[in-house]
């Protein structure tokens, strides 16, 4: 089975549209690691699409906040403002969909998917040290996670933990053959708000038969997404950061 692995779309329809066009014909099922909404100006368009097309999904922290399942007191001011705005925009059907999203990890075909960490859906895995601390708790050799907006991940071997790099800025993709003697924590990157210095939308394709992961980056109409954010009255920084990949 070939899976399109998406994470952290964050209401960015332009980025999602570009990813789907680029990934056409490369997959059979779509998996989402959470945060459909928050930050971006198209929460209903993205959630409508997810309801129709995503096969398996776990919730993200912004999904919970925008659905009223958690408060925003620990969000930064821009994120909190976006969550409140998003909640006001969501249709009843989309609000109910977000409220019913399951927590991770979820198991599918021998892998686990989670938004943040296998031990806590809201935790970040940003460093090799943080990844290495998860060794005793990993129930599968392969996890897909998001939340950090940083493409790549970690290979945890008995002799140490290695970081997986993102697609180089001059390339569109690269293929990783998953080793059989490691725990693999794979982050497809963020579709809608990358934070690894590359503003291009990020995603991954996983082939469960070959054990290959293809990491991809694709350009999209950033200016249009920015224009929508500003026109909606959302914090301007949410628009400007899209062009910086931060």
GUKOL-683585 format. One line per field, with one value per residue: residue in three letters; y, z, x of N, C-alpha, C in turn. Coordinates in nm, 3 decimals. Layout:
% GUKOL-683585
residuo [ALA|...] $
n.py [Y|...] $
n.pz [Z|...] $
n.px [X|...] $
ca.py [Y|...] $
ca.pz [Z|...] $
ca.px [X|...] $
c.py [Y|...] $
c.pz [Z|...] $
c.px [X|...] $
END
This chain:
% GUKOL-683585
residuo [UNK|UNK|UNK|UNK|UNK|UNK|UNK|UNK|UNK|UNK|UNK|UNK|UNK|UNK|UNK|UNK|UNK|UNK|UNK|UNK|UNK|UNK|UNK|UNK|UNK|UNK|UNK|UNK|UNK|UNK|UNK|UNK|UNK|UNK|UNK|UNK|UNK|UNK|UNK|UNK|UNK|UNK|UNK|UNK|UNK|UNK|UNK|UNK|UNK|UNK|UNK|UNK|UNK|UNK|UNK|UNK|UNK|UNK|UNK|UNK|UNK|UNK|UNK|UNK|UNK|UNK|UNK|UNK|UNK|UNK|UNK|UNK|UNK|UNK|UNK|UNK|UNK|UNK|UNK|UNK|UNK|UNK|UNK|UNK|UNK|UNK|UNK|UNK|UNK|UNK|UNK|UNK|UNK|UNK|UNK|UNK|UNK|UNK|UNK|UNK|UNK|UNK|UNK|UNK|UNK|UNK|UNK|UNK|UNK|UNK|UNK|UNK|UNK|UNK|UNK|UNK|UNK|UNK|UNK|UNK|UNK|UNK|UNK|UNK|UNK|UNK|UNK|UNK|UNK|UNK|UNK|UNK|UNK|UNK|UNK|UNK|UNK|UNK|UNK|UNK|UNK|UNK|UNK|UNK|UNK|UNK|UNK|UNK|UNK|UNK|UNK|UNK|UNK|UNK|UNK|UNK|UNK|UNK|UNK|UNK|UNK|UNK|UNK|UNK|UNK|UNK|UNK|UNK|UNK|UNK|UNK|UNK|UNK|UNK|UNK|UNK|UNK|UNK|UNK|UNK|UNK|UNK|UNK|UNK|UNK|UNK|UNK|UNK|UNK|UNK|UNK|UNK|UNK|UNK|UNK|UNK|UNK|UNK|UNK|UNK|UNK|UNK|UNK|UNK|UNK|UNK|UNK|UNK|UNK|UNK|UNK|UNK|UNK|UNK|UNK|UNK|UNK|UNK|UNK|UNK|UNK|UNK|UNK|UNK|UNK|UNK|UNK|UNK|UNK|UNK|UNK|UNK|UNK|UNK|UNK|UNK|UNK|UNK|UNK|UNK|UNK|UNK|UNK|UNK|UNK|UNK] $
n.py [-0.119|0.220|0.518|0.852|1.080|1.331|1.634|1.894|2.096|2.328|2.501|2.602|2.631|2.672|2.560|2.291|2.223|2.238|2.032|1.806|1.805|1.762|1.513|1.342|1.028|0.891|0.752|0.548|0.567|0.823|0.960|1.152|1.349|1.531|1.865|2.008|2.260|2.607|2.896|2.939|3.071|2.920|2.724|2.579|2.488|2.314|2.129|2.028|1.896|1.701|1.546|1.414|1.276|1.178|0.888|0.784|0.951|1.151|1.369|1.708|1.954|2.211|2.147|2.055|2.289|2.471|2.343|2.374|2.203|2.234|2.490|2.804|2.914|2.856|2.898|3.104|3.460|3.511|3.254|3.189|3.386|3.312|3.060|3.122|3.278|3.085|2.899|3.044|3.056|2.798|2.558|2.388|2.113|2.073|2.156|1.959|1.737|1.786|1.780|1.513|1.382|1.128|1.067|1.021|0.760|0.592|0.270|0.142|-0.097|-0.212|0.014|0.317|0.615|0.954|1.276|1.443|1.320|0.967|0.916|1.130|1.323|1.596|1.665|1.769|1.637|1.719|1.696|1.476|1.372|1.388|1.212|0.974|0.921|0.799|0.531|0.308|0.306|0.260|0.094|-0.002|-0.055|0.161|0.490|0.764|1.108|1.449|1.792|1.943|2.078|2.036|1.878|1.542|1.354|1.074|0.807|0.542|0.356|0.070|0.151|0.424|0.740|0.879|1.171|1.241|1.413|1.692|1.747|1.871|2.222|2.273|2.064|1.857|1.624|1.329|0.985|0.758|0.457|0.254|0.134|-0.201|-0.253|-0.055|0.170|0.380|0.712|0.918|1.226|1.396|1.663|1.997|2.076|2.326|2.527|2.537|2.511|2.486|2.643|2.625|2.737|2.589|2.366|2.063|1.704|1.342|1.020|0.691|0.360|0.062|-0.192|-0.191|-0.058|0.200|0.552|0.847|1.172|1.490|1.823|2.106|2.394|2.662|2.884|3.116|3.391|3.426|3.279|3.431|3.673|3.607|3.552|3.805|3.953|3.835|3.940|3.821|3.778|3.960|3.851|3.579|3.557|3.666|3.492|3.268|3.300|3.275|3.029|2.975] $
n.pz [0.000|-0.084|0.081|0.116|0.318|0.528|0.719|0.956|0.808|0.851|0.766|0.518|0.213|-0.043|-0.027|0.030|-0.201|-0.395|-0.308|-0.340|-0.616|-0.695|-0.585|-0.714|-0.838|-0.706|-0.479|-0.274|-0.046|0.193|0.473|0.767|1.001|1.178|1.292|1.100|1.091|1.207|1.221|0.925|0.657|0.548|0.689|0.662|0.395|0.392|0.594|0.494|0.270|0.397|0.532|0.322|0.191|0.346|0.476|0.725|1.032|1.292|1.571|1.608|1.823|1.756|1.622|1.838|1.997|1.826|1.805|2.049|2.253|2.414|2.606|2.508|2.651|2.676|2.424|2.190|2.138|1.865|1.767|1.942|1.878|1.614|1.655|1.791|1.596|1.393|1.512|1.515|1.245|1.152|1.005|1.130|1.076|1.024|1.264|1.438|1.325|1.376|1.655|1.703|1.620|1.657|1.925|1.896|1.964|1.660|1.512|1.196|0.952|1.061|1.135|1.333|1.387|1.491|1.636|1.794|2.011|2.066|2.332|2.428|2.285|2.252|2.287|2.169|1.934|1.883|1.898|1.887|2.137|2.263|2.097|2.149|2.412|2.393|2.345|2.531|2.505|2.255|2.041|1.791|1.499|1.329|1.322|1.228|1.264|1.347|1.412|1.479|1.248|1.097|0.852|0.819|1.067|1.282|1.325|1.533|1.668|1.821|1.873|1.880|1.796|1.498|1.303|1.053|0.756|0.597|0.268|0.046|-0.029|-0.299|-0.426|-0.511|-0.400|-0.207|-0.153|0.111|0.230|0.461|0.738|0.868|1.123|1.305|1.510|1.359|1.332|1.160|1.007|0.798|0.750|0.736|0.563|0.544|0.694|0.701|0.908|0.881|0.748|0.479|0.259|0.099|0.057|0.241|0.226|0.247|0.094|0.168|0.111|0.193|0.112|-0.007|0.181|0.153|0.194|0.052|0.058|-0.003|-0.146|-0.245|-0.436|-0.388|-0.423|-0.241|-0.201|-0.247|-0.036|0.177|0.128|0.178|0.453|0.560|0.467|0.612|0.858|1.039|1.254|1.117|1.113|1.075|0.809|0.693|0.777|0.619|0.379|0.461|0.566|0.838] $
n.px [0.084|0.053|0.097|-0.010|0.130|0.041|0.074|0.000|-0.150|-0.295|-0.508|-0.431|-0.514|-0.405|-0.147|-0.212|-0.354|-0.151|0.017|-0.148|-0.181|0.083|0.131|-0.039|-0.139|0.060|-0.010|-0.232|-0.390|-0.477|-0.320|-0.339|-0.166|-0.265|-0.366|-0.531|-0.636|-0.613|-0.413|-0.415|-0.629|-0.836|-1.008|-1.249|-1.254|-1.032|-1.103|-1.346|-1.244|-1.081|-1.271|-1.389|-1.183|-0.962|-0.823|-0.726|-0.679|-0.536|-0.587|-0.467|-0.305|-0.398|-0.631|-0.781|-0.793|-0.926|-1.165|-1.272|-1.195|-0.978|-0.819|-0.669|-0.466|-0.195|-0.104|0.080|0.015|-0.063|-0.127|-0.335|-0.524|-0.577|-0.691|-0.927|-1.056|-1.080|-1.253|-1.487|-1.542|-1.587|-1.805|-2.099|-2.088|-1.816|-1.700|-1.800|-1.677|-1.403|-1.412|-1.452|-1.225|-0.979|-0.741|-0.387|-0.140|-0.239|-0.285|-0.196|-0.166|0.077|0.220|0.252|0.069|0.089|0.031|0.208|0.416|0.485|0.430|0.285|0.045|0.072|0.335|0.661|0.899|1.203|1.478|1.770|1.819|1.566|1.423|1.560|1.494|1.252|1.276|1.204|0.930|0.832|0.617|0.613|0.815|0.804|0.705|0.499|0.508|0.412|0.369|0.608|0.664|0.887|1.058|1.175|1.312|1.397|1.630|1.652|1.890|2.053|2.309|2.301|2.138|2.024|1.976|1.733|1.758|1.590|1.444|1.687|1.740|1.775|1.660|1.375|1.286|1.369|1.463|1.424|1.541|1.406|1.578|1.612|1.693|1.637|1.443|1.215|1.135|0.939|0.895|0.684|0.694|0.553|0.257|0.125|0.259|0.563|0.857|1.128|1.302|1.259|1.027|0.858|0.578|0.550|0.559|0.510|0.555|0.476|0.565|0.444|0.512|0.767|0.913|1.003|1.042|0.941|1.041|0.906|0.907|0.722|0.653|0.415|0.128|0.214|0.175|-0.098|-0.211|-0.112|-0.240|-0.509|-0.499|-0.435|-0.653|-0.854|-0.817|-0.651|-0.358|-0.088|0.172|0.137|0.094|0.329|0.533|0.509|0.647|0.903|0.949|0.932] $
ca.py [0.000|0.347|0.617|0.994|1.120|1.476|1.685|2.038|2.172|2.457|2.590|2.661|2.561|2.681|2.461|2.159|2.204|2.212|1.899|1.705|1.803|1.703|1.373|1.266|0.904|0.831|0.692|0.483|0.616|0.944|0.960|1.286|1.346|1.632|2.010|2.051|2.400|2.697|2.982|2.973|3.138|2.833|2.605|2.498|2.420|2.205|2.027|1.964|1.802|1.590|1.461|1.335|1.205|1.122|0.753|0.773|1.081|1.179|1.511|1.789|2.048|2.320|2.092|2.055|2.427|2.532|2.273|2.404|2.092|2.278|2.635|2.855|2.996|2.833|2.937|3.242|3.544|3.494|3.123|3.196|3.466|3.232|2.953|3.182|3.315|2.962|2.841|3.124|3.036|2.659|2.514|2.292|1.981|2.068|2.163|1.826|1.646|1.811|1.737|1.367|1.323|1.046|1.094|0.922|0.693|0.494|0.168|0.102|-0.183|-0.230|0.140|0.401|0.757|1.038|1.416|1.489|1.212|0.844|0.914|1.245|1.380|1.738|1.686|1.785|1.562|1.812|1.666|1.335|1.332|1.364|1.089|0.860|0.894|0.725|0.389|0.207|0.319|0.240|-0.033|-0.036|-0.006|0.277|0.591|0.891|1.213|1.585|1.887|2.032|2.147|2.016|1.753|1.456|1.257|1.013|0.663|0.506|0.229|0.033|0.220|0.568|0.796|0.964|1.260|1.235|1.549|1.727|1.760|1.988|2.336|2.270|1.942|1.845|1.502|1.223|0.859|0.694|0.316|0.237|0.020|-0.301|-0.267|0.071|0.232|0.492|0.818|0.990|1.348|1.439|1.808|2.068|2.122|2.463|2.627|2.480|2.589|2.436|2.731|2.604|2.773|2.497|2.269|1.935|1.584|1.218|0.900|0.570|0.235|-0.042|-0.315|-0.175|0.007|0.326|0.678|0.957|1.306|1.584|1.965|2.163|2.535|2.691|3.026|3.172|3.526|3.414|3.237|3.547|3.772|3.561|3.570|3.948|3.998|3.782|4.011|3.741|3.846|3.967|3.764|3.447|3.566|3.694|3.382|3.166|3.321|3.251|2.891|2.982] $
ca.pz [0.000|-0.088|0.160|0.117|0.459|0.541|0.856|0.982|0.692|0.914|0.693|0.402|0.098|-0.156|-0.007|0.016|-0.342|-0.467|-0.267|-0.403|-0.758|-0.710|-0.540|-0.791|-0.896|-0.628|-0.356|-0.273|0.069|0.256|0.618|0.818|1.137|1.262|1.269|0.976|1.099|1.287|1.147|0.789|0.636|0.482|0.772|0.613|0.271|0.426|0.669|0.398|0.191|0.482|0.559|0.202|0.127|0.434|0.522|0.868|1.083|1.436|1.598|1.654|1.930|1.702|1.599|1.967|2.040|1.739|1.828|2.185|2.343|2.505|2.605|2.433|2.743|2.656|2.287|2.176|2.105|1.726|1.757|2.015|1.797|1.498|1.701|1.819|1.466|1.323|1.575|1.472|1.102|1.118|0.993|1.235|1.038|1.040|1.408|1.494|1.274|1.453|1.793|1.709|1.574|1.764|1.971|1.858|1.838|1.597|1.438|1.064|0.875|1.119|1.172|1.424|1.352|1.608|1.605|1.861|2.055|2.101|2.473|2.456|2.155|2.248|2.305|2.049|1.919|1.807|1.907|1.897|2.277|2.287|2.027|2.215|2.538|2.364|2.321|2.608|2.487|2.115|2.021|1.650|1.444|1.243|1.360|1.156|1.356|1.295|1.524|1.481|1.119|1.048|0.776|0.848|1.171|1.355|1.321|1.665|1.661|1.951|1.890|1.880|1.724|1.387|1.251|0.910|0.705|0.504|0.127|0.025|-0.089|-0.445|-0.476|-0.488|-0.325|-0.194|-0.108|0.225|0.253|0.606|0.784|0.943|1.258|1.377|1.523|1.266|1.359|1.034|1.002|0.658|0.742|0.736|0.437|0.541|0.761|0.731|0.998|0.870|0.661|0.339|0.257|0.017|0.127|0.262|0.247|0.225|0.043|0.228|0.045|0.295|0.053|-0.032|0.295|0.109|0.222|-0.036|0.112|-0.113|-0.127|-0.363|-0.425|-0.402|-0.433|-0.107|-0.197|-0.236|0.101|0.262|0.103|0.247|0.597|0.590|0.443|0.719|0.983|1.127|1.281|0.995|1.120|1.024|0.663|0.654|0.804|0.515|0.278|0.524|0.613|0.982] $
ca.px [0.000|0.126|0.026|0.026|0.137|0.031|0.064|0.006|-0.200|-0.321|-0.600|-0.365|-0.569|-0.313|-0.041|-0.272|-0.387|-0.026|0.063|-0.233|-0.148|0.216|0.129|-0.138|-0.091|0.169|-0.059|-0.364|-0.467|-0.424|-0.311|-0.309|-0.111|-0.327|-0.362|-0.595|-0.675|-0.530|-0.319|-0.453|-0.758|-0.933|-1.033|-1.361|-1.215|-0.941|-1.176|-1.437|-1.164|-1.039|-1.387|-1.419|-1.072|-0.859|-0.859|-0.696|-0.633|-0.536|-0.606|-0.355|-0.341|-0.479|-0.765|-0.849|-0.819|-1.027|-1.291|-1.317|-1.163|-0.873|-0.808|-0.554|-0.386|-0.052|-0.069|0.125|-0.101|-0.107|-0.191|-0.461|-0.617|-0.616|-0.779|-1.058|-1.113|-1.116|-1.372|-1.603|-1.565|-1.617|-1.944|-2.136|-2.038|-1.670|-1.671|-1.825|-1.574|-1.281|-1.433|-1.453|-1.100|-0.916|-0.605|-0.288|-0.111|-0.327|-0.212|-0.244|-0.077|0.209|0.284|0.175|0.066|0.065|0.059|0.330|0.505|0.415|0.391|0.198|0.010|0.105|0.479|0.742|1.023|1.285|1.621|1.806|1.803|1.424|1.386|1.624|1.423|1.129|1.308|1.128|0.786|0.796|0.546|0.622|0.942|0.784|0.607|0.493|0.466|0.418|0.371|0.723|0.672|1.024|1.065|1.288|1.284|1.508|1.653|1.701|1.962|2.110|2.437|2.283|2.024|2.066|1.872|1.704|1.752|1.483|1.483|1.773|1.669|1.788|1.596|1.231|1.254|1.469|1.406|1.491|1.510|1.402|1.659|1.535|1.748|1.615|1.312|1.212|1.038|0.940|0.813|0.670|0.699|0.425|0.201|0.077|0.341|0.694|0.942|1.264|1.377|1.218|0.885|0.779|0.495|0.619|0.479|0.584|0.488|0.530|0.528|0.457|0.567|0.910|0.979|1.063|0.974|0.980|1.017|0.882|0.878|0.658|0.616|0.272|0.095|0.227|0.119|-0.243|-0.239|-0.086|-0.346|-0.629|-0.478|-0.443|-0.790|-0.939|-0.790|-0.566|-0.232|-0.006|0.289|0.102|0.111|0.467|0.623|0.497|0.750|1.034|0.960|0.961] $
c.py [0.125|0.455|0.758|1.040|1.272|1.514|1.837|2.120|2.314|2.553|2.657|2.584|2.562|2.577|2.320|2.127|2.169|2.073|1.791|1.694|1.732|1.554|1.285|1.143|0.832|0.750|0.628|0.531|0.738|0.929|1.101|1.278|1.462|1.775|2.045|2.201|2.478|2.769|3.029|3.018|3.050|2.708|2.517|2.424|2.299|2.093|1.956|1.859|1.680|1.494|1.368|1.240|1.137|0.989|0.738|0.904|1.079|1.329|1.578|1.885|2.165|2.272|2.095|2.196|2.490|2.467|2.296|2.295|2.124|2.429|2.676|2.935|2.976|2.858|3.076|3.327|3.525|3.361|3.123|3.274|3.388|3.120|3.006|3.219|3.190|2.901|2.915|3.100|2.896|2.634|2.413|2.154|1.969|2.077|2.026|1.725|1.663|1.762|1.586|1.302|1.245|1.097|0.987|0.865|0.602|0.397|0.143|0.024|-0.185|-0.103|0.212|0.544|0.837|1.182|1.460|1.375|1.086|0.839|1.028|1.317|1.527|1.768|1.699|1.688|1.644|1.773|1.516|1.286|1.301|1.236|0.966|0.822|0.810|0.575|0.291|0.204|0.289|0.100|-0.080|0.013|0.121|0.365|0.707|0.995|1.349|1.683|1.987|2.118|2.137|1.880|1.674|1.348|1.197|0.862|0.625|0.365|0.197|0.105|0.372|0.611|0.894|1.046|1.241|1.378|1.568|1.729|1.883|2.098|2.337|2.147|1.946|1.726|1.421|1.102|0.801|0.549|0.290|0.115|-0.074|-0.312|-0.140|0.090|0.359|0.588|0.915|1.108|1.395|1.588|1.867|2.105|2.273|2.569|2.566|2.574|2.541|2.519|2.718|2.632|2.679|2.400|2.133|1.821|1.462|1.113|0.781|0.449|0.121|-0.171|-0.305|-0.118|0.136|0.444|0.783|1.088|1.402|1.726|2.020|2.309|2.554|2.842|3.091|3.308|3.522|3.373|3.353|3.650|3.735|3.582|3.717|4.000|3.950|3.855|3.930|3.814|3.845|3.876|3.624|3.442|3.577|3.573|3.274|3.177|3.289|3.106|2.886|2.974] $
c.pz [0.000|-0.021|0.132|0.262|0.466|0.689|0.855|0.857|0.734|0.825|0.572|0.277|-0.021|-0.146|-0.026|-0.130|-0.424|-0.434|-0.338|-0.552|-0.781|-0.679|-0.621|-0.856|-0.817|-0.508|-0.375|-0.158|0.128|0.408|0.662|0.965|1.223|1.225|1.127|0.974|1.195|1.198|1.012|0.776|0.572|0.564|0.718|0.486|0.302|0.499|0.582|0.318|0.274|0.509|0.442|0.162|0.220|0.492|0.672|0.915|1.234|1.455|1.635|1.761|1.879|1.664|1.729|2.010|1.957|1.757|1.969|2.285|2.437|2.499|2.535|2.521|2.724|2.512|2.289|2.126|1.962|1.709|1.826|1.935|1.677|1.538|1.727|1.689|1.391|1.380|1.532|1.327|1.069|1.106|1.104|1.204|1.059|1.185|1.471|1.448|1.354|1.597|1.809|1.661|1.688|1.803|1.918|1.981|1.792|1.518|1.303|0.994|0.930|1.154|1.272|1.372|1.475|1.568|1.663|1.891|2.080|2.246|2.512|2.325|2.141|2.267|2.169|2.052|1.826|1.802|1.913|2.041|2.308|2.220|2.101|2.344|2.517|2.349|2.400|2.575|2.344|2.094|1.877|1.599|1.362|1.294|1.260|1.252|1.288|1.406|1.519|1.356|1.057|0.980|0.814|0.949|1.229|1.334|1.452|1.659|1.799|1.979|1.891|1.796|1.620|1.338|1.101|0.859|0.614|0.362|0.112|-0.053|-0.241|-0.507|-0.446|-0.400|-0.300|-0.131|0.004|0.232|0.402|0.649|0.871|1.088|1.341|1.408|1.438|1.305|1.241|1.039|0.857|0.639|0.736|0.595|0.438|0.611|0.800|0.821|0.994|0.772|0.514|0.331|0.174|0.102|0.131|0.276|0.224|0.165|0.108|0.156|0.143|0.241|0.035|0.087|0.260|0.151|0.126|0.031|-0.006|-0.062|-0.257|-0.338|-0.443|-0.404|-0.294|-0.098|-0.181|-0.095|0.198|0.251|0.179|0.399|0.637|0.573|0.552|0.851|1.084|1.151|1.158|0.995|1.066|0.872|0.626|0.673|0.696|0.411|0.331|0.564|0.761|1.064] $
c.px [0.089|0.040|0.080|0.018|0.143|0.026|0.061|-0.029|-0.237|-0.401|-0.540|-0.407|-0.473|-0.201|-0.095|-0.301|-0.262|0.028|-0.018|-0.206|-0.015|0.215|0.035|-0.075|0.014|0.119|-0.196|-0.451|-0.397|-0.431|-0.273|-0.272|-0.159|-0.296|-0.406|-0.611|-0.585|-0.432|-0.373|-0.597|-0.865|-0.964|-1.146|-1.325|-1.128|-1.017|-1.278|-1.363|-1.126|-1.154|-1.415|-1.306|-0.972|-0.907|-0.840|-0.635|-0.631|-0.545|-0.475|-0.400|-0.424|-0.619|-0.844|-0.886|-0.931|-1.164|-1.344|-1.287|-1.048|-0.865|-0.679|-0.458|-0.236|-0.009|-0.007|0.009|-0.152|-0.180|-0.327|-0.566|-0.667|-0.712|-0.920|-1.129|-1.162|-1.243|-1.498|-1.640|-1.618|-1.767|-1.972|-2.079|-1.887|-1.628|-1.691|-1.721|-1.445|-1.295|-1.423|-1.323|-1.034|-0.778|-0.512|-0.220|-0.225|-0.241|-0.278|-0.133|0.066|0.283|0.196|0.180|0.026|0.092|0.193|0.425|0.424|0.367|0.297|0.171|0.048|0.253|0.549|0.861|1.111|1.433|1.644|1.788|1.657|1.376|1.438|1.553|1.297|1.151|1.219|0.979|0.739|0.739|0.550|0.757|0.928|0.671|0.615|0.438|0.478|0.449|0.488|0.733|0.812|1.030|1.189|1.251|1.410|1.510|1.720|1.758|2.020|2.241|2.425|2.165|2.075|1.949|1.858|1.687|1.630|1.535|1.572|1.701|1.674|1.723|1.446|1.198|1.381|1.402|1.491|1.445|1.518|1.483|1.576|1.580|1.734|1.467|1.315|1.100|1.044|0.844|0.804|0.690|0.560|0.382|0.186|0.160|0.477|0.777|1.088|1.347|1.346|1.069|0.798|0.699|0.565|0.519|0.567|0.493|0.555|0.475|0.552|0.516|0.719|0.986|1.048|0.976|1.030|0.943|1.006|0.867|0.821|0.623|0.466|0.251|0.095|0.159|-0.034|-0.284|-0.218|-0.198|-0.473|-0.617|-0.494|-0.586|-0.886|-0.919|-0.712|-0.433|-0.140|0.115|0.262|0.113|0.257|0.559|0.618|0.608|0.889|1.056|0.994|0.832] $
END
